[in-house]
Amino acid sequence: MNPVSLHVHLREIGVPPQRGRASAIRQLVLQAPTPVIAKALSYHGKTVTRLVTEAGGTWSRYAPGDHNR
């Protein structure tokens, strides 16, 4: 199933897919650091930072990069 057909099916049964997607992303940014989410979802860092702020997240002190040294 591709995203377009899934979107159509969700609309047909009365589920607004955009609202669910936004809620899922906001929940995700509360559980993981901003740089990790941005890279995993190919979002711009500023977008994810805004979502964290809107969701009340506290990942402001995460240091991205290689920590295996």
BELSUL-V348670 format. One line per field, one symbol per residue. phi: phi as a letter, one per 20 degrees, with the letter a starting at -180 (. if undefined). Layout:
phi=???
This chain:
phi=.egfffgfffffendffffffffffffffedbfgfffgffdlefgfffffffffenfcefdfdfpedee
